[in-house]
Amino acid sequence: MDAEETAWEQRSVVRLVPSVRPRKLAKVPFVELADGRLQGVVSSGSDIERVYVSSIGAGTHELSCSTNNNRPCGGLYGAACKHIRLLADEAVVQYGLDRVARYLRVEVPEGGDLMAHLNGHVEQTPAAVVFSRFLRHLAYLEVPGSTDPLPELHWFPATGAAAR
């Protein structure tokens, strides 16, 4: 380990990783690589009031898609539904193909299609945790602009110390 890596591990903040390309949030408003899954919230194509919580397990490539109240997706029949495909496409826009493929532990050739290289099966996972995080992120949109610190974000530095 070099000194830079050691210094990084001793910091109490996580470095922000900028998006590879700007994303449009209408179809996939929330995407993250967390809890051993690529997971996020995908808008329904048919009902403006319905959203789906979709995920792909890292390593296992388990596929899960259900509404935010755990009703199963009608398009998830042993293969990825359109919500999971949209989630994967937006994750590649957000994080880049290399990072997403590395996280999911799959080999994808340069310029290849991520979904074509996954071989997972359907395994429903609870949607509540992911949907709850999504709602928490939405709540920050309602916070009025201010330079005052937010108590729940007190561990983030006020300066740009974590950005490089």
Stockholm file with secondary structure:
# STOCKHOLM 1.0

chainA/1-164         MDAEETAWEQRSVVRLVPSVRPRKLAKVPFVELADGRLQGVVSSGSDIERVYVSSIGAGTHELSCSTNNNRPCGGLYGAACKHIRLLADEAVVQYGLDRVARYLRVEVPEGGDLMAHLNGHVEQTPAAVVFSRFLRHLAYLEVPGSTDPLPELHWFPATGAAAR
#=GR chainA/1-164 SS CCHHHHHHHHCSSCCCCCCSSCCCTTTCCEEEEETTEEEEEEECSSCTTCEEEEEEETTTCCEEEEETTCCBCTTCSSSCCHHHHHHHHHHHHHHCHHHHHHHHTCCCCTTCCTGGGCCCCBCCCCSHHHHHHHHHHHHGGGSCCCSSCCGGGTTSCSSSTTCC
#=GC SS_cons         CCHHHHHHHHCSSCCCCCCSSCCCTTTCCEEEEETTEEEEEEECSSCTTCEEEEEEETTTCCEEEEETTCCBCTTCSSSCCHHHHHHHHHHHHHHCHHHHHHHHTCCCCTTCCTGGGCCCCBCCCCSHHHHHHHHHHHHGGGSCCCSSCCGGGTTSCSSSTTCC
//
